[in-house]
């Protein structure tokens, strides 16, 4: 028989959210990796807050909420709070009770400088790196490097001559004024964005549109494509090569292996004689794609080996990192301004990417 519709909804419910969460739910596995990381960051959190005054929103809640935002591509903190308000799985992941109110979105803005001051994103990234090292899923001597263009949160209309006083000419739309750049040459050494001064006018290649941008750079391992080092630099023609050397040095310091020989895979944009010389001086074998439009810095002494072909095949995995970051991790169009804050968000996003990769590889945190 047909069941009747019951409009008398009870006022109170008694249930265990833990039991409602499926055992194979992705958030359950991510939480098992994330909770030990936040526990190890607790001493750093203690330094961020005073021992007196009104209790704040726990920083663990804020970071778990930002992880949810990244995983599910929630475009703003305001919308994130709305999602956590009614989504029981998000509440469980963050640590809120079913009847506990969510906080105001401005909490993120007020705490952002505090989190920046302690460089929490870098600490977060490094603790996840420790899970990678202890699990042994990443290569410790075969790497790939690349950079990607990150479009800044700034309009081309804001890219104006440096130190020039604002025009007193009245406009019919002050919020979006009419600007005519016809015949004007705009260069980074003479012009600057008024809304995001750290951004730079940059285009990825010939025929591409010039945009106000940053460059996000990563160093990945060639075994499973995990991000081992990450950094954002101002967008210049040499920034990717400069970042590659910086990330290699950071990896050497992390491993405490100054004389160990590495291999580095990269695309043809890194086929530069000065860069290759710099790699060899650092005991790094350059497995770089050979340019065909001019004489290459590599020859058959390097390219004839089987390891070179393997590196060239594996280096393409770095595009998976950037693809995930832009399609899922909200990096296609930046939502923050300033190099320091953009780098903070980039490192946090790369840390979340590593959590997803570790989940897919079946890795769990081994430290308490």
PyMOL commands that set and color helices and strands:
alter all, ss='L'
color gray80, all
select helices_A, chain A and resi 17-20+26-40+42-48+59-71+77-86+88-94+106-117+120-135+156-158+174-176+239-255+268-270+273-281+300-303+306-327+339-360
alter helices_A, ss='H'
color red, helices_A
select strands_A, chain A and resi 142-151+159-161+191-193+200-202+211-221+227-234+262-266+284-288
alter strands_A, ss='S'
color yellow, strands_A
deselect
rebuild
show_as cartoon
